[in-house]
Amino acid sequence: MPNKVSFQTSTIPKTPIIDANSNEQREVIRYTEWLTTEAKYSLPQVRARLCTLPTALYLASRWYAYAVGCTKYNNSRSRQEESRKYTEDALRTITVHGQEIRPFAPFRHELSAYRTLTRGQVVALSTIVLGCGFGLLFYGMKLVMVMVAMITLLHLSSLFLNFLLTSQTLNRSAEEQISDTIVHILADADWPRYTILCPLYHETEVVPQFVQAMQALDYPVNKLQILFLTEEDDVETCKVIEAMHLPPHFSLMTVPAGQPHTKPRACNFGLLQARGDYVVIYDAEDIPDPLQLKKAVLTFANHDSDLACVQAKLNYYNTKQNLLTRWFTVEYSLWFDLILPGMQQTKLPLPLGGTSNHFRTEMLRKVGAWDPFNVTEDCDLGLRLARSRLKTIMLDSTTYEEANSQVKNWIRQRSRWIKGYLQTYLVYMREPQRYLRREHFREFLSLQLVIGGKTAVLFVNPLSWALLAIFILFRPIAVYHILFPTPVLYMGTLCLIFGNFFYTYTHLIACMKPGRYSLIKWALFIPIYWMMMSIAATLALFQLVFKPHYWEKTKHGLHLRMSGLFSGSTTVKEEPASVVNKQFLAFTSTMHVSPLLPVSGSTSGSTTVTKEHNCDKEA
């Protein structure tokens, strides 16, 4: 009999204790008003459990009725009709440049990255390049002075944006906070159906880990649908999943072969099979907070119907593997703990993360799902939701991933991200005139300063560093007096001194906020990481021109091999008790799911994995 993986559990009180305070009492009044309109829903189980806890009663009842309402709406005829129409549009075969494409989503030419540049953009860029060429020929240093001033303004605007966003977040947290106690109280509520999409491609090493993470989720298995989305030429991953004999709520789907060979295309295929009221994407190496699904549902309950997406935080479980993983963790801590919450507070459209995006299924279908031609489909979808006047909210719940621990693999991954940001910028700048309207001003700021500006900085940073190095080594003071007039000199000095100090300081704050104090000393060397990002940006630009839709595959499972940054000799020993293990121990005590399955390819088990196509088919 195979050994089964298990987690330690502890007994907790059936009725958590909640201390009422003035804020909670005000919440009681608000929830009571909401419950008045939902009085037709009976709450016998919750009321029997919470009769001595008035504050918890109102909170739990509010969310319980919301869950019941979602279940009833899902059965409505109108939604079934919308789903049928979406499926018909998604299954249509289109022809792009003489090639037949099956994107498995309604194809929208105006918002698709299938075409890198429109004719108008080609004309505009050609005019700019020719203008610069003739300008250098006739005006020489004057044009260079203008270009230096523009680069300085770019750095200054990026500095101002980061200062604004981080200061907003430091004053008060913007993420949605859902109490674990409330989630535990609602254990027996009628939760809505949930679909989990997991796109896989050559992920045999991390599949057992992912299965454990999914089994650890605190969510009723009869309301859960977990779809493994594999490719036809990935026979090995199919066989590993089949050999695990997973329960019925796990399903194996093989995405029909076709172009483009990308993750968003696989997700579109999975969405066609989704039965859930809500859908979330998890990557194969992810280990989410076991309560995350329920917290996401309750976040939707706290907001109006225009909330389409709940983005959970992302971070890494192999932080201490080597120097690169430390820098990666520092960067993610800054992005998900400070920058994105700051964007939410300033009401700027959020570029989504590549995983742990929780959607209302009908909203996702209404906006056309994912663009299969965009290699950062998450960033693109975040802007598309904002374009449709829909909101995204950050949730204070973390999914832990594997930080890339090899330089070559990291550059491939980062170059794809940068290429996708470039694609997204070009797509949403096809009609720049639409941003002249007042209601689109925040979309314009997010597109220019976050998507475009932060990407552009990666390309101009090497030039700025070169100018600084030339000045230090050769002291061409006369030339620099021409290149840097007094206003530009002051702005450049501000960016050089205060800007670099501020960026380093924000990385330190990002380490301290979640209590990762051991990363502080490594954050001081983050400028080396910035240089690596500029190298990746160069590769991204090359691929944008010659291979715009090529998906650079990121190798996962490197943490299982304990790889070093540059070689085996640089390997750093991983923490004996990682954050992820602590998280599992903290939450599995209230799980209402079946026991964890063996990770080995056992022949035991009473259930099988369903699949759409034969995985043994030759590629």
C-alpha positions in Angstrom: 0.0 0.0 0.0 1.5 3.4 -1.0 2.5 5.9 1.6 0.1 8.8 1.8 1.2 12.4 2.3 -0.4 14.0 5.2 -0.3 17.2 7.2 -0.5 17.7 10.9 -3.9 18.8 12.1 -5.1 20.3 15.3 -8.6 20.6 16.9 -10.1 24.0 16.8 -13.3 25.2 18.5 -16.4 24.7 16.4 -17.5 28.2 17.2 -14.7 30.7 16.9 -14.8 33.6 19.3 -15.1 37.1 17.8 -14.8 40.2 19.9 -17.2 42.9 18.9 -16.0 46.5 18.7 -17.4 49.8 17.4 -16.3 49.1 13.8 -17.9 45.7 13.8 -21.1 47.2 15.3 -21.2 49.6 12.4 -20.7 46.7 10.1 -23.6 44.9 11.7 -25.9 47.8 10.8 -24.8 47.8 7.2 -25.1 44.0 6.9 -28.5 44.1 8.6 -29.8 46.5 5.8 -28.4 44.2 3.2 -30.0 41.2 4.8 -33.4 42.9 4.7 -33.3 42.7 0.9 -32.2 39.0 1.1 -34.6 37.9 3.8 -36.1 35.2 1.4 -32.9 33.2 2.0 -33.0 31.0 5.1 -29.9 30.6 7.2 -30.8 27.8 9.6 -27.3 26.2 9.9 -25.5 29.5 10.4 -28.0 30.9 12.8 -27.9 27.7 15.0 -24.1 28.0 15.1 -23.9 31.7 15.8 -26.8 32.4 18.0 -24.6 33.8 20.8 -22.4 35.9 18.4 -24.4 38.8 16.9 -21.6 40.4 15.0 -20.4 37.2 13.5 -24.0 36.3 12.7 -24.6 39.3 10.5 -21.3 39.0 8.7 -21.7 35.2 8.1 -25.3 35.5 7.2 -24.6 38.3 4.6 -22.0 36.1 2.9 -24.1 33.0 3.2 -27.1 34.6 1.4 -24.7 35.9 -1.2 -23.5 32.4 -1.9 -27.1 31.1 -2.2 -27.9 34.0 -4.6 -24.9 33.1 -6.8 -26.1 29.5 -6.9 -29.6 30.4 -8.0 -28.3 32.9 -10.6 -26.1 30.2 -12.1 -29.2 28.2 -12.9 -31.0 31.0 -14.7 -31.9 30.5 -18.3 -30.4 33.8 -19.5 -27.0 32.8 -18.2 -27.2 29.4 -20.0 -28.1 31.3 -23.2 -25.1 33.6 -22.8 -22.8 30.6 -22.2 -24.1 28.8 -25.4 -23.5 31.9 -27.5 -20.0 32.3 -26.1 -19.2 28.7 -26.9 -20.4 29.1 -30.5 -18.2 32.1 -31.0 -15.2 30.6 -29.3 -15.2 27.4 -31.4 -15.1 29.3 -34.7 -12.0 28.8 -36.8 -10.5 32.1 -38.1 -7.9 32.8 -40.7 -4.9 35.1 -39.9 -2.3 35.8 -42.6 -3.6 32.7 -44.6 -3.3 30.4 -41.5 -6.2 28.8 -39.8 -6.3 29.6 -36.1 -8.5 28.2 -33.3 -8.1 30.6 -30.4 -11.0 28.9 -28.4 -12.3 32.4 -27.5 -14.2 35.1 -29.5 -11.5 36.7 -31.6 -11.4 40.5 -31.4 -9.1 41.9 -34.1 -8.9 45.3 -32.5 -7.6 44.0 -29.1 -5.5 41.1 -30.3 -1.7 41.0 -30.4 -1.8 38.8 -33.5 -0.5 41.8 -35.4 2.4 43.6 -33.7 2.0 46.9 -35.4 -0.9 48.4 -37.3 -0.4 50.4 -40.5 -0.8 53.6 -38.6 1.8 52.6 -36.0 4.2 51.7 -38.7 3.8 55.1 -40.3 4.2 56.8 -37.0 7.3 54.9 -35.9 8.9 55.3 -39.4 8.3 59.1 -39.2 9.9 59.2 -35.7 13.0 57.2 -36.9 13.4 59.3 -40.0 12.9 62.5 -38.0 15.6 61.5 -35.6 17.9 60.6 -38.4 17.5 63.9 -40.2 17.6 65.8 -36.9 21.0 64.3 -36.1 22.2 65.2 -39.5 21.1 68.9 -39.4 21.0 69.7 -35.7 23.5 67.3 -34.2 24.0 68.0 -30.5 20.8 69.9 -30.1 18.8 66.8 -30.9 20.9 64.7 -28.6 20.2 67.3 -25.8 16.5 67.0 -26.4 16.7 63.2 -26.3 18.7 63.3 -23.0 16.0 65.6 -21.6 13.3 63.2 -22.6 15.1 60.3 -21.0 15.5 62.4 -17.8 11.8 63.2 -17.8 11.0 59.5 -18.2 13.2 58.6 -15.1 11.6 61.5 -13.2 8.0 60.4 -14.0 8.8 56.8 -13.1 10.3 58.1 -9.8 7.2 60.2 -9.1 4.8 57.3 -9.8 6.7 54.9 -7.5 6.8 57.6 -4.8 3.0 58.2 -5.1 2.1 54.5 -5.1 4.3 53.4 -2.3 3.3 56.4 -0.1 -0.4 55.5 -0.6 0.2 51.9 0.5 2.4 52.8 3.5 -0.3 55.0 4.9 -2.9 52.3 4.9 -3.4 48.9 3.4 -5.6 48.7 0.3 -6.0 44.9 0.0 -9.3 43.2 0.8 -9.0 41.7 4.3 -11.1 38.6 5.0 -11.0 37.2 8.5 -10.0 33.5 8.8 -12.5 33.2 11.6 -15.4 34.3 9.4 -14.3 31.7 6.8 -14.3 28.9 9.4 -17.7 29.9 10.6 -19.1 29.6 7.1 -17.7 26.1 6.6 -21.2 24.6 6.0 -22.5 27.4 3.8 -23.7 26.7 0.2 -20.6 27.9 -1.6 -20.8 28.6 -5.3 -19.1 26.3 -7.9 -15.5 27.0 -8.6 -13.3 26.0 -11.5 -9.5 25.9 -11.3 -7.5 26.0 -14.5 -4.0 24.6 -14.4 -2.2 24.9 -17.8 0.7 22.4 -18.0 3.5 21.8 -20.4 6.3 19.4 -19.5 5.7 19.8 -15.7 6.1 16.2 -14.5 8.4 17.2 -11.6 5.9 19.6 -10.0 2.6 17.9 -10.6 2.6 15.9 -7.4 3.3 19.1 -5.4 0.4 20.8 -7.2 -2.0 18.0 -6.5 -1.1 18.2 -2.8 -1.7 22.0 -2.8 -5.1 21.5 -4.5 -6.1 18.8 -2.0 -5.2 21.1 0.8 -7.7 23.7 -0.4 -10.5 24.3 2.1 -13.4 24.1 -0.3 -16.3 21.6 -0.8 -15.1 19.0 -3.4 -18.6 18.7 -4.7 -18.4 22.3 -5.8 -14.9 22.1 -7.1 -13.7 21.4 -10.7 -9.9 21.2 -11.2 -8.9 21.1 -14.9 -5.4 20.0 -15.9 -4.8 21.5 -19.4 -2.0 19.7 -21.2 -0.8 19.8 -24.8 -1.0 16.9 -27.3 2.8 16.6 -27.6 3.2 16.4 -23.8 2.6 12.7 -23.3 4.8 12.4 -20.1 2.8 14.9 -18.1 -0.4 13.1 -19.1 0.9 9.8 -18.0 2.0 11.1 -14.6 -1.4 12.6 -13.9 -3.2 9.5 -15.1 -1.1 7.3 -12.8 -2.1 9.2 -9.7 -5.8 8.1 -10.0 -7.2 11.4 -8.8 -10.8 12.0 -7.5 -13.6 12.9 -9.8 -13.3 16.7 -9.3 -9.9 16.5 -11.1 -10.1 16.3 -14.9 -7.4 16.0 -17.5 -8.0 17.9 -20.7 -5.7 17.8 -23.8 -5.8 21.0 -25.7 -6.1 20.3 -29.5 -2.9 21.1 -31.4 -2.8 24.5 -33.1 -1.3 27.9 -33.2 -0.3 29.9 -31.3 1.2 27.4 -28.8 0.6 29.6 -25.7 -0.7 29.4 -22.2 -3.7 31.8 -22.9 -4.9 29.5 -25.7 -4.9 26.6 -23.3 -6.8 28.6 -20.7 -9.4 29.6 -23.3 -9.9 25.9 -24.0 -10.3 25.2 -20.3 -12.8 28.0 -19.9 -15.0 26.3 -22.5 -15.1 23.3 -20.1 -15.6 25.3 -16.9 -18.8 24.7 -14.9 -18.0 27.0 -12.0 -19.5 30.3 -11.2 -16.0 31.5 -10.6 -12.7 30.5 -12.2 -9.1 30.9 -11.2 -5.8 30.1 -12.8 -3.0 28.4 -10.9 0.4 27.5 -12.4 1.8 24.0 -11.9 4.2 25.0 -9.2 1.8 27.1 -7.2 0.9 26.5 -3.5 -2.0 28.8 -2.7 -3.4 29.8 0.7 -5.9 26.9 1.4 -8.6 29.5 2.3 -8.0 31.6 -0.8 -11.0 30.4 -2.8 -13.5 31.2 -0.1 -11.8 34.5 0.6 -12.1 35.4 -3.1 -15.9 34.6 -3.0 -16.4 36.8 0.1 -14.4 39.6 -1.6 -16.9 39.5 -4.5 -19.7 39.6 -1.9 -18.3 42.8 -0.5 -18.4 44.7 -3.8 -20.8 45.6 -6.5 -21.4 43.6 -9.6 -18.8 45.5 -11.6 -16.0 43.6 -9.7 -14.8 41.2 -12.3 -11.5 40.0 -10.9 -9.8 39.4 -7.5 -6.1 39.2 -7.6 -4.3 37.4 -4.8 -0.8 38.2 -3.9 2.2 36.2 -5.2 5.5 35.4 -3.5 8.0 32.6 -3.4 8.7 29.6 -1.2 12.3 29.0 -2.3 13.5 32.4 -1.3 16.8 31.3 0.2 17.8 28.9 -2.6 20.4 31.4 -4.0 21.1 35.0 -4.7 18.8 35.2 -7.7 15.8 33.8 -5.8 16.4 36.4 -3.1 16.3 39.3 -5.6 13.3 37.8 -7.2 11.5 37.6 -3.9 12.4 41.2 -3.1 11.0 42.4 -6.5 7.7 40.5 -6.0 7.3 41.7 -2.5 7.6 45.3 -3.8 5.2 44.7 -6.7 2.4 42.8 -4.8 2.7 44.4 -1.4 3.3 48.1 -2.4 2.9 48.9 -6.1 -0.3 47.0 -7.0 -2.1 48.0 -3.8 -1.1 51.5 -4.5 -2.5 51.3 -8.0 -5.7 50.1 -6.5 -5.9 53.0 -4.1 -5.3 55.5 -6.9 -7.9 53.7 -9.0 -5.4 52.9 -11.8 -6.1 49.8 -13.9 -4.1 46.8 -12.6 -2.0 44.6 -14.8 -2.8 41.1 -13.4 -0.4 38.6 -12.2 0.0 35.4 -14.2 -1.7 33.3 -11.6 -4.2 33.4 -8.8 -6.6 35.6 -10.8 -10.1 34.9 -9.6 -12.9 35.8 -12.0 -16.6 35.8 -12.3 -17.0 33.3 -15.1 -19.7 35.3 -16.9 -17.6 38.5 -16.7 -14.6 36.8 -18.1 -16.5 35.5 -21.0 -18.1 38.8 -21.7 -14.7 40.5 -22.2 -13.6 37.7 -24.5 -11.4 35.7 -22.2 -7.6 35.7 -23.0 -5.8 36.8 -26.1 -3.9 33.7 -27.3 -1.4 35.9 -29.2 -0.3 37.9 -26.2 2.5 36.3 -24.2 1.5 38.3 -21.0 -2.2 37.6 -21.3 -2.6 38.6 -17.6 -1.4 42.2 -18.2 -3.6 42.5 -21.3 -6.7 41.1 -19.6 -6.2 43.6 -16.7 -6.4 46.5 -19.1 -9.3 45.0 -21.0 -11.3 44.7 -17.8 -10.7 48.4 -17.1 -11.6 49.2 -20.7 -14.9 47.5 -20.1 -15.4 49.6 -16.9 -14.9 46.6 -14.7 -12.8 46.5 -11.5 -10.0 44.4 -10.0 -9.4 44.2 -6.3 -6.3 42.9 -4.5 -6.9 40.2 -1.9 -4.7 39.8 1.2 -4.1 36.1 0.5 -0.8 34.7 -0.9 0.0 32.1 -3.4 3.5 30.8 -3.2 5.4 30.0 -6.4 8.9 28.8 -7.4 11.3 31.7 -7.9 13.5 31.1 -10.9 16.9 30.0 -9.7 18.9 29.8 -12.9 20.1 32.9 -14.8 19.4 31.6 -18.3 16.0 30.4 -17.3 15.2 33.7 -15.6 16.3 35.7 -18.7 14.0 33.6 -20.9 11.1 34.1 -18.5 11.7 37.8 -18.0 12.2 38.5 -21.7 8.8 37.0 -22.4 7.2 39.2 -19.7 8.8 42.3 -21.2 7.8 41.3 -24.7 4.3 40.9 -23.5 4.2 44.3 -21.9 5.5 45.7 -25.3 2.7 43.8 -27.1 0.1 45.1 -24.7 1.3 48.7 -25.0 1.2 48.6 -28.8 -2.3 47.0 -28.8 -3.8 49.7 -26.5 -2.1 52.5 -28.4 -3.8 51.6 -31.7 -6.4 54.2 -30.9 -4.6 56.9 -28.8 -7.4 59.4 -29.5 -9.8 57.5 -27.2 -7.7 58.5 -24.2 -8.5 62.2 -24.8 -11.9 61.5 -23.1 -11.9 62.3 -19.4 -13.3 58.9 -18.3 -10.2 57.2 -19.8 -7.6 59.3 -18.2 -6.6 56.7 -15.5 -6.4 54.1 -18.2 -4.0 56.4 -20.1 -1.8 56.9 -17.0 -1.6 53.2 -16.3 -0.7 52.4 -19.9 1.9 55.2 -20.2 3.5 55.1 -16.8 3.2 51.5 -15.7 3.0 49.4 -18.9 5.0 51.6 -21.2 7.1 53.7 -18.8 8.4 50.9 -16.6 9.3 48.9 -19.7 10.9 51.8 -21.5 13.1 52.5 -18.4 14.7 49.0 -18.9 15.9 50.1 -22.4 17.2 53.6 -21.4 18.9 52.5 -18.2 22.0 51.2 -19.9 22.3 54.6 -21.7 22.0 56.5 -18.4 24.6 54.2 -16.8 26.9 54.8 -19.8 26.6 58.6 -19.5 27.4 58.4 -15.8 30.4 56.1 -16.4 31.8 58.3 -19.2 31.5 61.4 -17.0 33.3 59.7 -14.0 36.1 58.2 -16.2 36.8 61.0 -18.8 35.3 64.2 -17.3 34.1 65.7 -20.6 32.7 68.7 -18.8 32.2 70.9 -21.8 30.2 68.3 -23.7 28.0 67.6 -20.6 27.3 71.3 -20.2 25.7 71.2 -23.6 23.8 67.9 -23.0 22.6 68.9 -19.6 21.2 72.4 -19.4 20.5 73.6 -15.9 16.9 72.3 -15.6 17.9 68.9 -17.0 20.9 68.8 -14.8 18.8 69.4 -11.7 16.3 66.7 -12.7 19.1 64.3 -13.6 20.8 64.9 -10.3 17.5 64.3 -8.4 17.0 61.0 -10.2 20.6 59.9 -9.7 20.9 60.7 -6.0 17.4 60.7 -4.6 15.9 58.3 -7.2 18.4 55.5 -6.6 18.2 55.9 -2.8 14.4 55.8 -3.0 14.2 52.7 -5.2 16.6 50.9 -2.9 14.7 52.1 0.2 11.3 50.9 -1.2 12.9 47.4 -1.8 14.0 47.4 1.8 10.5 48.4 2.9 9.1 45.6 0.8 11.3 43.1 2.7 10.3 44.5 6.1 6.6 44.7 5.5 6.0 40.9 5.4 8.8 40.3 7.9 11.5 39.0 5.6 14.3 40.7 7.4 16.9 38.3 6.1 16.5 39.8 2.6 17.4 43.3 3.6 21.2 43.0 3.1 20.6 41.3 -0.3 18.2 44.1 -1.4 21.2 46.6 -1.2 22.6 44.8 -4.3 19.4 45.1 -6.3 21.1 47.4 -9.0 22.8 44.2 -10.3 19.3 42.7 -10.8 18.3 45.9 -12.7 21.2 45.3 -15.1 19.9 41.7 -15.7 16.5 43.1 -16.5 17.9 45.4 -19.2 19.7 42.4 -20.8 16.3 40.5 -20.8 14.7 43.6 -22.4 17.1 43.5 -25.3 16.2 39.9 -26.0 12.5 40.8 -25.7 12.8 43.5 -28.3 14.6 41.1 -30.7 11.8 38.5 -30.2 9.1 41.2 -30.6 10.4 41.8 -34.1 11.2 38.3 -35.2 9.2 36.0 -33.0 6.4 38.0 -31.5 4.2 35.0 -30.5 6.9 32.7 -29.4 6.4 31.4 -25.8 9.6 31.1 -23.9 9.0 28.0 -21.7 10.0 28.5 -18.1 11.4 25.4 -16.5 9.8 24.6 -13.2 10.9 22.2 -10.4 14.4 23.6 -10.2 13.9 24.1 -6.5 13.6 20.4 -6.2 17.1 20.0 -7.6 18.4 22.8 -5.4 20.2 24.5 -8.3 22.7 27.3 -7.7 22.8 30.7 -9.3 25.7 30.1 -11.5 26.8 26.6 -10.6 26.4 23.9 -8.0 29.0 25.5 -5.8 26.8 28.5 -5.2 23.8 26.6 -3.9 22.3 28.1 -0.8 20.6 25.7 1.6 16.8 26.2 1.7 15.0 27.0 4.9 14.1 23.9 7.0 10.6 25.2 7.7 9.4 27.3 4.8 6.6 29.7 4.8 4.6 27.4 2.7 4.8 24.5 5.2 3.7 26.9 8.0 0.8 28.0 5.9 -0.4 24.4 5.3 -0.1 23.6 9.0 -2.1 26.7 9.9 -5.0 26.0 7.5 -5.4 22.3 7.1 -7.0 21.9 10.5 -10.3 23.1 9.1 -10.2 21.3 5.7 -13.4 19.7 4.4 -11.8 17.7 1.6 -10.7 14.2 1.1 -7.3 13.1 2.4 -4.2 13.8 0.3 -3.5 11.2 -2.3 -0.2 9.4 -2.8 2.1 11.3 -5.1 3.6 8.1 -6.5 2.1 6.4 -9.5 0.1 3.9 -7.6 -2.4 1.6 -9.1 -4.8 1.9 -6.2 -7.8 4.1 -6.1 -11.4 3.9 -7.1 -11.5 6.9 -9.4 -10.0 7.8 -12.7 -9.1 11.0 -14.4 -11.3 12.1 -17.3 -9.8 13.4 -20.4 -10.8 15.0 -23.7 -8.2 13.3 -25.9 -5.9 10.3 -25.8 -2.7 11.4 -24.1 -0.8 8.5 -25.7 -1.2 10.0 -29.1 2.1 10.7 -30.8 2.9 14.4 -31.3 
